[in-house]
Amino acid sequence: MRPNRFAVALMFLPLFVAGAHAQQSSLLVTQKGDTSLAIVDPVAGKVIASVPEGGVTGHEVIASPDGHFAYVPIYGNSGVGKPGTDGTSLVVIDIAAQKVSGSLDFGHGIRPHMPIFGPTDGLLYVTTELDHTISLIDPKTLKIVGTIPTGQPESHMLALSHDGKRGYTANVGPGTVSVLDIAARKTLTIIPISSNTQRIAISPDDHWVFTADQAKPRLVVIDTTTNKVSKSIPLEGLAYGTAPTPDGHFLIAAIPDKNKVAIVDLQTMQATQSIPVCGSPQEVLVRPDGKTAYVSCTGSSQVAEIDIASWKVARLISTGKGTDGLAWAHGR
């Protein structure tokens, strides 16, 4: 009987392997220079597929809550506020099938940029810069079901509160942050920050919003209870993307011109150390388990993987030309 049992085990082994692979989470990385989306095996630290987007070009990406699809707005061939093409679409990529499975046409040049899922309503929120709005999309039908005015041009990035009630946009050229009432679909107030600001993040307790001043080496901190600037955090260089750890203890900030990230202690609101990563770090993503942070580096076309317990770079992952936006796709 032993040979038969062994044969049966061998017969089902491929199914077990396939099942395990299907459950694995993925790191998603936009490859601006390759106009594609990289799907990275986070265990092996390797790109397992580069999926052509069919447009020029995606800067940011988000995964559906079930980890099945990736949503990539096609922004255009320029930077925010600069001359260039005006993207008109958003593409949907089936992560398991490694191909585009759908798209949405906004109907005109709109430079769609930052996608994020609403935490309570299941809608997809996308910054639509040239219309000075956030577009609300039903991900099942790929239909626009509403918009929220930001009251400012160049609303490039978006953060949502964890209760889904408030939104915050970083308005680059105006150097402001718009506070949005999500349910009422209106702008509540506009907060002056600087002559130019970039990127935005919110603390896990929804008390603080952080944006990076592009005129001074500092992070500006907004108190969400008053919707006013509360303080600033000095840094060794101009910051860019930021992300908090899930426990609310730290904020990780990319410093592109130093090829480093700064570690900010949110209990003291001070940068306590900096870590060399790779060329021109842009965006920071903290894995949901809080053990690992990923930092995209456009200058070196890599992602730095940081062990949060030791604050050491565990490895550098080669991810393609123009590495930028990051997202985590949960395993299924």
Secondary structure, DSSP 8 states (H G I E B T S, - for coil): -HHHHHHHHHHHHHHHHHHHHHH--EEEEEEGGGTEEEEEETTTTEEEEEEE-SSS-B---EE-TTSSEEEEEE--SS-TTSSS----EEEEEETTTTEEEEEEE-SS---EEEEEE-TTT--EEEEEGGGTEEEEEETTTTEEEEEEE-SSS-EEEEEE-TTSSEEEEEETTTTEEEEEETTTTEEEEEEE--SSEEEEEE-TTSSEEEEEESSSSEEEEEETTTTEEEEEEE-SS----EEE-TTSSEEEEEEGGGTEEEEEETTTTEEEEEEE-SSSEEEEEE-TTSSEEEEEETTTTEEEEEETTTTEEEEEEE--TTEEEEEEE---
